[in-house]
Structure formats: structure tokens, C-alpha cells
């Protein structure tokens, strides 16, 4: 299970590298270590921030449109997880908290 990330701060756009370095790069490093350890299942703590501005229609249609580096980093990780599943058989679930 992976629940670690850089959370929201007052100004998400002031320092986007913080979100990409911790949320994205460190998660990819973790995934590589999981593969080396022959671990095949992964639970990812994502976020409702992948949907952007709260909108019931977006949620029901599964339309993702993050509006800040935090939400974007979470969505990119979900896409990376899809790629790792296809390429390496790493099964996963992403939990999106509201």
C-alpha cells in the first residue's frame, strides 16, 4: 500500500517540482523496487483531485481534468500504474478520496 505523498499547500503552483519529485518520481522508484521484489499487487492512495473542480457529471463519466500539480501528479501515477500492469503484470487499485 502506498499512502505517502506531498499534500496540498496554500499555493500549489508556486513549487510544482515538489509534487512531481515526491509524488511521481519517488512512486516510480517504489514501483521498480516492487517489481524487483516480485510483488504483484499494489494499492495506491490517489485523490479526487484527478477530477479537477468537483462536478458530479465529471465523476459519473470518469472525466479526469486536474487543475493543479498535486492532482496532475496523482493522475500521471495512475497512468504509470496502467503501463506497469500491461508491461509487468503489476495489478493495482487506485483509491480516490473525496
N, C-alpha and C positions, 0 to 999 in steps of 0.2 A: 504494500500500500504506500502511496506517495501523497503526503499531505503538505509537504513543505513548499513554500513559495514566498516571493515578496508580495506583500499585500498592498492594497491601495494606500496612497498618501494624499496629501492635500492637492498637489499639482502633479498629475500623472504624466504630463507632457514635458516636465522640466528635466527629467532624468530617465529617458526610456531605456538606456543601456542597463540600468539596474534591473529592470523587469526581464529583459532578454537574456542577460547574463545568468541571473539566478533561475528564473523560471524555465527558460528554454535550454540554454547550454548545459546547465547542471542536470536537467532532466535527461537530456540525450546521453550525457556521460553515465548517468544511473542506468539507463536502458542498455547501454553497451555492457556494463558490468553484469546486469541481469542475464543477458544472453551468454556471456562467458561462464556464468554460474549455472547455466542450463535451466533457469527459471522461465516458465512458460506462461504465467498468469500475472496480470498487473492491474491494480485498482488505482485509478488516477483521480485526484481531487481537482476537478476542473472548476468552472464557475458559470453562473448565469450571465456573467459579463460577456460571454461569447455571443449573446444575442444583441448586445448594444442597449439602446434605450428600451426599457420594459414596454412590451407590446404583446398582448395576447395572441394576435394574429401571427406575429413572427414566431412565437413559441409553438403554436399549433402547427404551423407549416415548416417548422425546424429551419427557419431562415436565420443564419448567423451573420451578424454585422457589427463586430466590436467597434467601440468608439474611442478606445484608449489603449496604450501599450500593455496594460495588465490583461485586458480581455483578449487582445490580439495574441499575446504570448500563450495564453491558455488554448486558444483555437489552433494555433500552429502546432502545439504539442499534441492535440487531438489528431491532427493530420499526420504528424510523425508517427503516432501510435498506429494509425491505419496502415502506413507504409511498413512499419515493423511487423505488423500482423501478416501482411501479404508476403513480405520477403523472408521473415524468420519464424513465422508461426507464433508470435507473441500475442496471446489472447488478452484482451483488456476490456475494461468498462470505465467510462468517464462519468463521474458524479458531478452534476451541475446544480449547485446550491442556489436557492432563491431566498 
